[in-house]
Amino acid sequence: MLQKLLLLVLIAPIFVFSQETTITGEVTDANGVMIGVNVTEKGASNGATTDIDGRYSITVQKDAVLVFSYLGYLSQEIKVSDKKTINVLLVEDASKLDEVVLQGFSDVKGRARKRIESIQSVPESVTAVTSEQIDITGIDNIGSFLTQIPGISYGESQDPGTVMISVRGIPQIRYGASPIATVVDGVYMSSADLNNQSLFDIDQIEVIKGAQGLFYGKNAIGGAVVITTKQPKNGFEGKVKAGYGNGNSINLESNVSGSIVDNKSYYRFGVSYSDSDGFIENTTLNKNVDFRRDLGLRGLLKFRLGSKSTLSITGQHNDTKSGAITFINSNDNPSFEDFNPNSYEGNPTADFLGEGTLKSSLVTASFETQFTGFKLQSHTSYSDVDLYYDGDYLSFDPIDNYGPIPAAYQDMNRASRTINEELRLISSNASSKLQWNLGVFLQSIDSDWDTNIFLNQDVTDFDYTNTVTDRITADENKLNSIGLFGFLEYDFTEKFNVSVGLRNEWETLKNTENVSSIHSKRSYNAFQPKLSASYKIIKDKMLYASYSRGFRSGGYNPVEVPDSGIKKEINPEFTNSFEIGAKTSFWNNRFILNLAYFNTVFEDQQVYRFGSDGVRSFLGTVNFEESKSSGFEIDTKLRLTKYLDLLGGASFINTEITKAFEESAIGNKIPFAPQSSFYLGVFTNFKTGDNSKISANINVENKGKKYWFADDLYGVDQKDIFQDPYTLINAKLIYDIKDFSIGIWGKNIFNTKYNNEWWPFGVFDGDLYGGPLGDVRVPSEPTTYGLELTYRF
């Protein structure tokens, strides 16, 4: 009897598995592949969701019936029988398209938590835009997207790689890591210098706010930007776009994609080029300082390895050349008032026309394979980033004061080479109550940072043919990182969901200062837990709460400045973020209203200092022991009619530095962080014929009060020196007829002026500097406008 029982135990699994079969396939509609379609086994809890290629894989009983469903489409039921592959074409529900029943907003699928899911079901603040919205709002880089999101600000300063991003009161540090992680097709972008590269061939962009260390590791203390590029499919298609605007601006873009072998191998290649003479004139040299040229190349090869595996190989290259060190100095511009950050007059007067270049290359390999109940993902990447700039010397030394006297100029070179590898296991049964993923992340970064001053021996020689080089810094840095992480999510009921995740990062930093031949090495680890819970009160109305911890890597200053707080080592920065919110939908999904309250506590916040103590000048990053940021956000969509949508949002932020070695900073606001912002977009889209339509958009972006420095280093109180709120208005109109379209656009159409950067150096007045230094600022871009033509084939 015992032998028979053992035999039954051994053969039972074989019998059970013999009744199961794995079905794969692709789901499309009239426009192409569909992402996020629910595929379930009728009468069971088993399920899957189509991926970025519209593909799915599900293991079911041989006599099962598969149900394919998606909001706004007719569901389909197909019996499995002996099939191994089931491809489905979904058709829109005619009742939803009827003139009487106005269709609401579609359910946007996001990838913020490393799987495809509705952004309205994620228990955190998530915003996403699709390719259609990207086109009509004129998004052409990460900055033009981020500025449309309340609670986030973006600006460029000084050179092609120096950007100023602030997220919920968490600012980016000059030359330092961004507070927000950028991920393209699942691949982590390691260099902050890549945050202003041009964007093209994009299918969707989403941003998730709050510390995202669990999913994205280091430097995601403020959130993550997740970019998904357009994927190739069977057949051949392409696009050519050309544009021209003021400032003698030229924009060209083209891409082609298709299949090498239908259903097995694909390609997609794209190129983007833009060139502008600029708008801001240097009155000493009679040349524009804000000229810019961008070249972007991107190629993708994709292979389906059987029914369960895919391999994608991507290559990307960006080459940017632009003006650099574009400061305006109050010494040479009487209309630019000292100690007034809301003074916007004057022109650059530097004797040396600055120029910056940013070159980056990226190669990635992404592999995914499906097992029963889970899938394995691997993302391997190598990036090489080189940034260089030169320009007139901005110094506190009397040899030069950033003006028309050719006494000195400066240059800087930053370079990094990065290898990333991430292995991740992800549950793939979309209908299961338990969702999970776990994995490991490896990173190795080699970087260099060199700065030099070139002293002119003849101050009447504007060509600088006779100079002496003063080497300031020549640092080599190495960072090695290992991260382990895991995440579990469980539906206790149909309404109540809880998730928990843990990640720990181990980092080792090495620094070689070649000027002084000093070596340094240190290690630390960063523990990053994440907890969240959500409860659906009724259909389409959810309350949620979350806690997450994030960290920004430590680093090294070029030099240590005694008694200034600027040490050679920069400590890692940590944030503890709490968020509560509500996600709601009303009126047949025509009105979406999301609310969030957040509170963030900083540990060892990284703050940039640039100035003088009356004896010497210094610049670098310091750590303040503790700061706080809290605020309230609103994000809403309203479909008033079939042809008119309103999109809007607002953010109100309160920040405070609570502990710092510099006592004058305590009680002040966190610098470079707008205290409020709002966005309003008006969209219309209507047919003018069987093969023609008009799309139009007007959007309003407002950024609130912003403080420029953290303490009274400059001899003035922070509360008295701030930038006033400002508002930008942008618009775009597109007329489509068959495969052609023509568009006209304008940005900052009322020519609102503001400063991207401002420093009150005018306070430094005395014999030490040979006279007053004068304030410096980086002006905003004026009104730009243009025309574009597109042909799709």
C-alpha positions in Angstrom: 0.0 0.0 0.0 2.8 2.4 0.9 4.6 1.7 -2.4 1.4 2.5 -4.3 1.0 5.7 -2.4 4.6 6.8 -3.1 4.1 6.0 -6.8 1.0 8.1 -6.9 2.8 11.0 -5.3 5.6 10.7 -7.9 3.4 10.5 -11.0 0.7 13.0 -9.8 2.8 16.1 -10.8 3.5 14.5 -14.2 -0.2 13.9 -14.7 -1.1 17.5 -13.6 1.6 19.1 -15.8 0.5 17.0 -18.8 -2.8 18.7 -18.6 -1.2 22.2 -18.8 0.1 24.1 -21.8 1.9 27.4 -22.3 0.2 29.8 -24.7 2.0 32.7 -26.3 0.9 35.4 -28.7 0.4 39.0 -29.7 -2.5 41.4 -29.2 -3.0 44.2 -31.6 -5.7 46.7 -32.7 -6.1 48.8 -35.8 -3.1 51.0 -34.8 -0.6 48.2 -33.9 0.5 46.3 -30.8 -1.4 46.9 -27.5 0.4 47.2 -24.2 -1.3 46.1 -20.9 -4.1 44.0 -22.3 -5.4 41.6 -19.6 -5.2 37.9 -20.6 -6.9 35.6 -18.1 -8.0 32.0 -17.9 -11.8 32.0 -17.7 -13.1 30.7 -14.3 -9.6 30.8 -12.8 -7.2 33.3 -11.1 -4.5 32.7 -13.6 -3.6 35.7 -15.8 -1.0 37.7 -17.7 -0.6 41.2 -19.2 0.8 42.0 -22.7 4.3 43.6 -22.6 5.8 46.5 -24.5 5.7 44.4 -27.7 2.0 43.4 -27.2 3.2 39.9 -26.3 2.0 37.6 -23.6 2.8 34.2 -22.2 0.4 32.2 -20.0 0.3 28.6 -18.7 -3.2 27.2 -18.6 -5.2 23.9 -18.7 -5.5 22.4 -22.2 -9.3 22.8 -22.1 -9.1 26.4 -20.9 -10.8 29.4 -22.4 -8.7 32.6 -22.7 -10.3 36.0 -22.1 -8.7 39.1 -23.7 -10.0 42.4 -22.2 -9.0 46.1 -22.4 -10.8 49.3 -21.4 -12.8 50.6 -24.4 -12.5 47.4 -26.4 -14.8 44.4 -26.9 -13.6 41.4 -24.9 -12.8 38.2 -26.8 -12.9 34.6 -25.6 -10.9 31.9 -27.3 -10.7 28.2 -26.5 -7.2 26.9 -26.2 -7.6 23.3 -27.4 -4.3 22.2 -29.0 -3.1 25.7 -29.9 0.3 26.9 -28.8 0.0 30.4 -30.3 -3.0 32.7 -30.1 -2.8 36.1 -31.8 -5.8 38.5 -31.2 -7.0 41.6 -32.9 -9.1 43.6 -30.5 -11.8 45.9 -31.8 -13.0 49.2 -30.1 -16.4 49.0 -28.5 -18.8 50.8 -30.8 -20.9 51.9 -27.9 -18.0 53.8 -26.4 -17.5 55.6 -29.7 -21.1 56.6 -30.1 -21.7 60.4 -30.3 -24.1 60.1 -27.3 -21.6 58.3 -25.0 -18.5 60.3 -24.6 -15.4 58.2 -24.0 -13.3 59.1 -21.0 -9.5 59.1 -20.7 -7.9 55.8 -21.6 -6.2 53.8 -18.8 -2.5 54.7 -19.1 -0.2 51.8 -18.3 3.1 52.6 -16.5 6.3 50.8 -15.8 7.4 52.7 -12.7 7.4 49.5 -10.5 9.2 47.4 -13.1 6.0 45.9 -14.5 3.2 47.1 -16.7 0.2 48.3 -14.6 -2.3 51.1 -14.5 -0.8 54.3 -13.1 -4.1 54.9 -11.3 -3.4 51.7 -9.3 0.1 52.6 -8.1 0.2 53.8 -4.5 2.4 56.8 -5.3 2.3 60.0 -7.4 2.8 59.0 -11.0 2.4 61.1 -14.2 2.7 59.8 -17.7 2.4 61.2 -21.2 2.1 59.2 -24.4 3.7 59.8 -27.8 0.6 61.8 -29.0 0.9 64.2 -26.0 4.7 64.4 -26.5 4.1 65.7 -30.1 1.4 68.2 -29.3 3.2 69.7 -26.3 6.6 70.0 -28.0 8.6 67.8 -25.6 12.1 67.4 -27.1 14.2 66.8 -24.0 13.8 65.7 -20.4 13.6 69.3 -19.2 10.7 70.2 -21.4 8.8 67.3 -19.9 9.7 67.9 -16.3 8.7 71.5 -16.4 5.1 70.5 -17.0 5.0 68.5 -13.8 4.1 70.4 -10.6 6.6 70.0 -7.8 9.5 69.7 -10.3 11.7 72.4 -11.8 14.4 72.3 -14.5 17.0 74.7 -15.8 20.3 74.7 -17.6 23.3 76.7 -16.7 26.9 77.3 -17.7 27.6 74.4 -20.1 25.8 71.5 -21.9 25.9 69.2 -18.9 25.1 71.4 -16.0 21.4 71.2 -15.2 19.4 72.3 -12.2 16.6 69.8 -11.3 14.5 70.1 -8.2 11.9 67.5 -7.1 9.7 68.2 -4.1 12.3 70.5 -2.6 15.2 68.2 -3.4 17.7 70.1 -5.6 20.4 68.8 -7.9 23.9 69.7 -6.8 26.1 71.5 -9.3 28.4 68.9 -10.9 26.8 66.3 -8.7 24.2 63.5 -9.0 20.7 64.2 -10.0 17.9 63.8 -7.4 15.9 61.8 -9.9 16.9 58.5 -11.7 16.6 58.3 -15.5 15.8 54.9 -17.0 15.4 54.2 -20.8 13.9 50.9 -21.8 14.8 49.5 -18.4 18.4 50.7 -18.5 19.6 53.0 -15.7 21.4 56.2 -17.0 24.3 56.6 -14.6 25.5 60.1 -15.5 23.6 63.3 -14.5 25.2 64.9 -17.6 22.7 62.9 -19.8 19.7 64.7 -18.3 19.6 67.4 -21.0 20.1 65.2 -24.1 17.6 65.5 -26.9 14.6 63.0 -26.9 13.2 61.5 -30.0 11.5 58.3 -31.1 9.8 58.2 -27.7 6.6 56.2 -27.0 5.9 57.2 -23.4 7.5 59.1 -20.6 6.5 58.8 -16.9 7.7 60.2 -13.7 7.2 58.7 -10.3 7.9 61.1 -7.4 9.1 60.2 -3.9 12.2 58.2 -3.0 12.5 55.3 -5.4 15.7 53.6 -4.0 14.1 50.2 -3.9 13.5 50.0 -7.7 16.2 52.3 -9.0 18.9 52.4 -6.4 21.2 55.3 -5.9 20.3 58.9 -6.7 16.6 58.2 -7.0 16.0 60.2 -3.8 13.4 62.4 -5.5 11.9 59.9 -7.9 12.5 58.4 -11.4 11.9 59.3 -15.0 11.0 56.2 -17.0 11.3 56.5 -20.8 10.0 53.9 -23.2 11.1 54.2 -26.8 9.0 53.1 -29.8 9.4 49.5 -30.6 9.6 47.9 -34.1 7.0 45.5 -35.5 6.2 43.6 -38.7 6.2 45.5 -41.9 8.0 48.7 -42.7 7.3 52.3 -41.5 9.1 55.5 -41.1 8.9 59.3 -40.5 10.8 62.3 -41.7 10.4 65.7 -39.9 12.0 69.0 -40.7 11.6 72.4 -38.9 12.8 75.9 -38.9 12.5 78.6 -36.2 13.9 82.0 -35.0 17.5 82.2 -34.1 18.1 80.5 -37.5 17.1 77.2 -35.8 17.0 74.0 -37.9 15.5 70.8 -36.7 15.7 67.5 -38.6 14.5 64.0 -37.5 14.0 60.7 -39.2 13.4 57.1 -38.2 12.6 53.8 -39.9 11.6 50.5 -38.5 10.4 47.1 -39.6 11.0 43.4 -39.5 14.0 41.5 -40.8 12.1 38.3 -40.5 8.4 38.6 -39.6 7.6 37.6 -36.0 11.3 36.9 -35.3 13.7 39.8 -35.8 13.2 43.6 -36.1 15.1 46.8 -36.4 14.5 50.5 -35.7 16.9 53.3 -36.5 16.6 57.0 -35.8 18.5 60.3 -36.2 17.9 63.7 -34.8 19.8 67.0 -35.6 19.2 70.5 -34.4 21.2 73.7 -34.8 20.6 77.2 -33.5 22.6 80.5 -33.7 21.3 81.5 -30.3 19.6 84.7 -29.0 21.7 86.3 -26.3 24.5 88.6 -27.7 27.9 89.1 -26.1 28.4 92.9 -26.6 32.2 92.6 -26.3 32.6 90.0 -29.1 29.4 90.8 -31.0 28.5 87.1 -31.0 25.7 85.1 -29.5 26.7 83.0 -26.4 23.8 80.6 -26.4 24.4 78.9 -29.8 23.7 75.1 -29.7 24.0 72.1 -32.0 22.7 68.6 -31.2 23.1 65.3 -33.0 21.5 62.1 -31.8 21.7 58.6 -33.2 19.8 55.6 -32.0 19.6 52.0 -33.3 17.8 49.0 -32.1 17.9 45.3 -33.1 15.3 43.0 -31.5 15.1 39.2 -31.7 12.4 36.8 -30.5 14.2 33.7 -29.4 11.4 31.1 -29.6 8.1 31.8 -28.0 9.4 32.8 -24.6 12.5 34.9 -25.0 13.5 38.2 -26.5 16.9 39.9 -26.9 17.3 43.6 -27.7 20.6 45.3 -28.5 20.6 49.1 -28.5 23.2 51.7 -29.5 22.9 55.4 -28.9 25.2 58.4 -29.5 24.7 62.0 -28.7 26.9 64.9 -29.6 26.2 68.4 -28.3 28.1 71.6 -28.8 26.9 74.9 -27.3 27.9 78.1 -25.6 29.4 77.9 -22.1 30.0 80.3 -19.2 27.2 82.5 -20.4 27.1 84.7 -17.3 26.0 88.4 -17.3 28.0 90.5 -14.8 26.5 93.6 -13.1 29.9 95.4 -13.2 29.7 95.9 -17.0 25.9 96.3 -17.1 24.6 99.3 -15.1 21.0 98.2 -15.8 21.7 94.9 -13.9 21.2 95.8 -10.2 23.4 94.3 -7.5 21.6 92.3 -4.8 18.5 92.0 -7.0 17.8 88.5 -8.3 14.8 89.9 -10.2 16.9 92.2 -12.3 17.0 90.8 -15.9 18.8 93.5 -17.9 22.2 93.5 -19.5 24.3 91.3 -21.8 27.3 89.1 -21.4 30.6 91.0 -21.8 33.2 88.3 -21.5 36.3 88.6 -23.6 36.5 84.9 -24.3 33.6 83.2 -26.1 32.9 80.0 -24.1 32.2 76.7 -25.8 31.0 73.4 -24.3 30.8 69.9 -25.8 29.0 66.9 -24.4 29.5 63.6 -26.1 28.0 60.3 -24.9 27.8 56.8 -26.3 25.6 54.0 -24.8 25.4 50.3 -25.7 22.9 48.1 -24.0 21.8 44.4 -24.2 18.4 43.5 -22.7 17.3 39.9 -22.4 14.0 38.5 -21.2 12.7 34.9 -20.9 9.5 33.5 -19.6 9.2 30.7 -17.1 6.1 29.3 -15.6 4.8 32.0 -13.2 7.8 34.3 -13.6 10.2 35.9 -16.0 13.9 36.7 -16.0 15.2 40.1 -17.1 18.8 41.1 -17.7 20.0 44.6 -18.6 23.6 45.1 -19.4 25.0 48.5 -20.5 28.2 50.4 -21.1 28.2 54.2 -21.3 31.0 56.7 -22.1 30.4 60.4 -21.3 32.8 63.3 -22.0 32.0 66.9 -21.1 34.3 69.8 -21.8 33.9 73.5 -21.6 36.0 76.6 -21.6 35.2 80.3 -21.1 36.2 83.5 -19.4 37.5 83.2 -15.9 35.0 83.8 -13.2 37.1 84.4 -10.1 37.5 86.4 -6.9 41.1 87.1 -7.9 41.9 90.6 -9.2 43.6 89.2 -12.3 40.1 88.9 -14.0 36.6 89.6 -13.1 34.6 87.9 -15.9 34.6 90.9 -18.2 36.1 92.5 -21.3 39.7 92.4 -20.1 41.6 89.3 -21.5 43.5 88.4 -18.4 42.6 84.7 -18.0 40.2 82.0 -19.1 39.3 78.6 -17.7 38.4 75.1 -18.8 37.0 71.9 -17.3 36.8 68.3 -18.4 34.6 65.7 -16.8 34.5 62.2 -18.2 33.0 58.9 -17.0 32.9 55.3 -18.1 30.2 53.1 -16.6 29.3 49.4 -16.7 25.9 48.4 -15.3 24.4 44.9 -14.9 20.9 44.2 -13.5 19.4 40.8 -13.1 15.8 40.6 -12.0 13.1 37.9 -11.5 9.5 39.1 -11.8 6.3 37.4 -11.2 4.2 37.2 -14.4 0.8 36.0 -13.3 -1.1 39.3 -13.5 -4.2 37.8 -11.8 -2.4 36.4 -8.8 -2.9 38.0 -5.4 0.9 37.9 -4.9 3.2 39.9 -7.1 7.0 39.9 -6.5 10.3 40.7 -8.0 13.9 40.4 -6.7 17.4 40.9 -8.2 20.9 42.2 -8.1 22.4 45.4 -9.5 26.2 45.8 -10.2 27.9 49.0 -11.2 31.4 50.2 -11.9 32.2 53.8 -12.7 35.6 55.3 -13.6 35.5 59.1 -13.8 37.9 62.0 -14.3 37.6 65.7 -13.4 40.3 68.2 -14.5 40.2 72.1 -14.2 42.7 74.6 -15.3 43.3 78.4 -15.4 45.1 80.0 -18.3 46.8 83.3 -17.4 47.3 85.7 -20.2 50.7 87.4 -20.3 49.4 90.2 -22.5 46.1 91.7 -21.3 45.6 93.4 -24.7 45.7 90.1 -26.6 42.2 88.8 -27.2 43.6 85.7 -28.9 45.4 84.4 -25.8 48.5 83.4 -27.7 50.8 83.7 -24.7 49.4 82.0 -21.6 50.7 80.2 -18.5 48.7 77.2 -17.3 47.7 76.9 -13.6 46.4 73.3 -13.0 43.8 73.5 -10.3 42.5 69.9 -10.0 43.1 66.6 -11.7 41.0 64.0 -9.9 40.4 60.3 -10.8 37.5 58.6 -9.1 36.3 55.0 -9.0 33.0 53.8 -7.7 32.0 50.1 -7.4 28.5 49.3 -6.2 26.5 46.1 -5.5 22.8 46.2 -4.7 20.4 43.4 -3.6 16.7 44.0 -3.6 13.3 42.3 -3.2 9.7 43.4 -3.4 6.4 41.7 -2.5 2.9 42.9 -3.1 -0.2 41.1 -1.9 -4.0 41.7 -2.4 -5.6 40.8 1.0 -9.0 41.5 -0.6 -10.2 43.0 -3.8 -9.9 46.4 -2.1 -6.9 46.2 0.2 -3.4 45.9 -1.0 0.0 45.9 0.8 3.5 45.9 -0.5 6.9 45.8 1.1 10.4 46.0 -0.4 14.0 46.0 0.8 17.2 47.0 -1.0 20.8 47.4 0.3 23.5 49.0 -1.7 27.2 48.5 -0.9 29.5 51.2 -2.4 33.3 51.6 -2.5 34.8 55.0 -3.5 38.4 55.6 -4.5 39.9 59.1 -5.2 43.3 60.0 -6.6 44.1 63.7 -6.5 46.9 64.0 -9.1 47.9 67.6 -8.3 48.9 66.6 -4.7 49.2 62.8 -5.2 46.8 62.2 -2.3 44.8 58.9 -2.4 41.6 58.2 -0.5 39.3 55.1 -0.2 36.2 54.5 1.8 33.1 52.3 1.8 29.5 52.5 3.1 26.2 50.8 2.6 22.7 52.2 2.1 19.6 50.4 3.4 16.5 51.4 1.5 13.2 49.9 2.7 9.8 50.7 1.1 6.3 50.1 2.4 2.9 51.0 0.9 -0.8 50.2 1.4 -3.8 51.1 -0.7 -7.5 50.7 -0.2 -10.2 51.0 -2.9 -13.2 52.7 -1.3 -15.3 52.0 -4.4 -14.5 51.5 -8.0 -12.0 54.0 -9.4 -11.4 55.6 -6.0 -8.4 54.6 -4.0 -6.6 55.8 -0.9 -3.0 55.0 -0.3 0.0 55.6 2.0 3.7 54.9 1.5 7.1 55.2 3.1 10.4 54.9 1.3 14.0 55.6 1.9 16.4 56.8 -0.8 20.0 57.9 -1.0 22.4 59.9 -3.2 25.9 58.7 -3.5 28.8 60.3 -1.7 31.7 61.7 -3.6 34.8 64.0 -3.5 35.3 67.7 -3.9 38.1 68.8 -6.2 40.0 70.4 -3.2 39.4 70.8 0.5 39.1 74.4 1.8 39.9 74.6 5.5 37.4 76.3 7.8 34.8 76.7 4.9 32.9 73.4 5.6 34.2 72.1 2.2 35.9 68.8 2.9 37.5 66.5 0.5 34.9 63.8 1.1 31.2 64.4 0.5 29.0 62.1 2.6 26.1 60.2 1.0 22.7 61.9 1.4 19.7 60.0 2.7 16.0 60.8 2.6 13.0 59.3 4.4 9.8 60.1 2.5 6.2 59.6 3.7 3.2 60.1 1.4 -0.5 59.8 1.7 -2.9 60.4 -1.2 -6.0 59.6 -3.1 -6.5 58.6 -6.8 -10.0 59.0 -8.1 -12.0 58.9 -11.3 -15.5 60.3 -11.9 -18.0 60.8 -14.7 -17.3 57.7 -16.7 -13.5 58.3 -16.5 -13.9 61.8 -17.9 -12.7 63.5 -14.7 -9.5 62.2 -12.9 -8.4 63.9 -9.7 -5.3 62.7 -7.7 -4.2 64.3 -4.5 -1.0 63.7 -2.5 0.6 65.0 0.7 4.3 64.3 1.3 6.9 64.8 4.0 10.6 64.2 3.5 13.4 64.3 6.1 17.0 64.7 4.8 20.1 63.2 6.5 23.4 64.8 5.5 21.8 66.8 2.8 24.3 67.8 0.0 24.4 71.6 -0.5 26.6 73.5 -3.0 28.6 76.5 -1.6 30.3 79.1 -3.9 31.7 82.3 -2.5 34.4 83.8 -0.2 35.0 84.4 3.4 36.8 87.6 2.9 40.2 85.9 2.8 39.9 83.4 -0.1 37.4 82.1 -2.5 36.0 78.6 -2.5 33.4 76.3 -4.1 32.3 72.8 -3.5 29.6 70.6 -1.9 29.0 70.4 1.9 26.7 68.3 4.1 24.0 69.8 6.3 23.0 67.5 9.1 19.2 67.7 8.6 16.6 69.4 6.4 12.8 68.9 5.9 10.5 69.3 3.0 6.7 68.8 3.0 3.9 69.7 0.6 0.6 69.1 -1.1 0.0 68.2 -4.8 -2.9 68.1 -7.1 -3.0 66.3 -10.5 -6.2 66.4 -12.6 -7.6 65.7 -16.1 -11.0 66.8 -17.3 -12.6 65.9 -20.7 -15.2 68.7 -21.1 -16.3 67.6 -24.6 -15.3 65.1 -27.2 -12.9 67.8 -28.6 -11.6 69.6 -25.5 -9.4 68.3 -22.6 -8.1 70.3 -19.6 -5.0 68.9 -17.8 -3.7 70.6 -14.7 -1.8 70.3 -11.5 -0.4 72.3 -8.6 2.3 71.8 -5.9 2.9 73.7 -2.7 6.2 73.0 -0.9 7.6 74.1 2.4 11.3 73.5 3.1 13.5 74.1 6.1 17.2 73.5 7.0 17.0 72.3 10.6 20.5 71.3 11.5 23.8 72.6 9.9 27.4 73.3 10.9 26.8 76.8 9.4 24.4 78.3 12.1 23.2 81.1 9.7 21.6 78.4 7.5 19.4 77.0 10.3 15.8 77.9 9.7 16.4 78.9 6.1 14.8 77.4 3.0 16.5 74.7 0.9 18.0 76.6 -2.1 17.2 76.1 -5.8 13.8 74.6 -4.8 10.6 76.5 -5.9 8.1 76.8 -3.1 5.2 76.3 -5.5 4.3 75.5 -9.1 1.3 74.9 -11.2 0.5 73.6 -14.7 -2.5 74.0 -17.0 -2.9 72.6 -20.4 -5.7 73.0 -22.9 -5.9 70.3 -25.6 -8.2 70.0 -28.6 -8.4 67.4 -31.4 -11.0 67.2 -34.0 -11.5 65.9 -37.6 -11.8 68.3 -40.5 -12.4 65.6 -43.0 -12.2 61.8 -43.6 -8.4 62.0 -43.7 -7.6 65.2 -41.9 -7.7 66.6 -38.4 -6.4 69.5 -36.3 -4.7 69.2 -32.9 -3.8 72.2 -30.7 -2.4 72.8 -27.3 -1.8 75.8 -25.0 0.0 75.2 -21.7 0.8 77.5 -18.8 3.7 76.7 -16.5 4.3 78.6 -13.3 7.2 78.4 -10.9 7.0 80.0 -7.5 9.4 81.8 -5.2 13.0 80.3 -5.2 15.9 81.0 -2.9 19.4 81.1 -4.3 21.7 80.2 -1.3 21.4 78.4 2.0 23.2 80.7 4.5 24.5 84.3 5.0 27.8 83.5 3.3 27.2 86.5 1.1 26.5 88.9 4.0 22.8 89.1 3.2 19.8 87.3 4.7 18.3 84.5 2.6 14.7 85.8 3.3 15.5 89.1 1.6 17.0 87.6 -1.6 14.8 85.4 -3.8 13.5 85.1 -7.3 9.9 86.1 -7.8 7.4 83.6 -9.3 7.1 83.6 -13.1 4.8 82.1 -15.7 5.6 80.7 -19.1 3.0 80.2 -21.9 3.6 77.7 -24.8 1.4 76.8 -27.7 1.4 74.4 -30.7 -1.0 73.7 -33.6 -0.8 70.7 -35.9 -2.8 70.0 -39.1 -2.7 66.4 -40.3 -3.9 65.3 -43.7 -3.3 61.7 -44.6 0.4 61.0 -44.1 1.5 64.7 -43.9 1.3 67.2 -41.1 2.3 70.8 -40.6 2.8 72.3 -37.2 3.5 75.8 -35.8 4.8 76.3 -32.2 5.9 78.9 -29.8 7.6 78.7 -26.4 7.6 81.4 -23.8 5.5 83.3 -26.3 5.2 86.4 -24.0 9.0 86.6 -23.5 8.9 86.2 -19.7 12.3 86.9 -18.2 13.8 85.0 -15.2 17.2 83.8 -14.1 18.4 80.2 -14.4 21.1 81.0 -11.9 22.2 84.0 -9.8 25.0 84.7 -7.4 25.3 87.9 -5.3 29.1 88.4 -5.7 28.5 92.1 -5.5 28.7 91.9 -1.7 32.5 91.2 -2.0 33.8 94.7 -2.2 37.3 95.7 -1.0 41.0 95.9 -1.6 41.3 92.1 -1.5 39.6 91.9 -4.9 40.7 95.1 -6.4 37.2 96.6 -6.3 33.7 95.3 -6.4 33.1 91.9 -8.1 29.5 92.4 -9.2 26.7 89.9 -9.2 26.4 87.3 -12.0 23.4 85.6 -13.5 22.5 83.1 -16.3 19.6 84.5 -18.3 16.5 82.6 -19.4 15.8 81.7 -23.0 13.6 84.3 -24.8 10.6 83.7 -27.0 11.2 80.9 -29.6 8.9 79.8 -32.3 9.0 77.8 -35.5 7.4 75.7 -38.2 7.7 71.9 -38.7 6.7 69.5 -41.5 6.3 65.8 -41.0 5.8 62.9 -43.5 5.0 59.4 -42.4 5.5 56.4 -44.6 
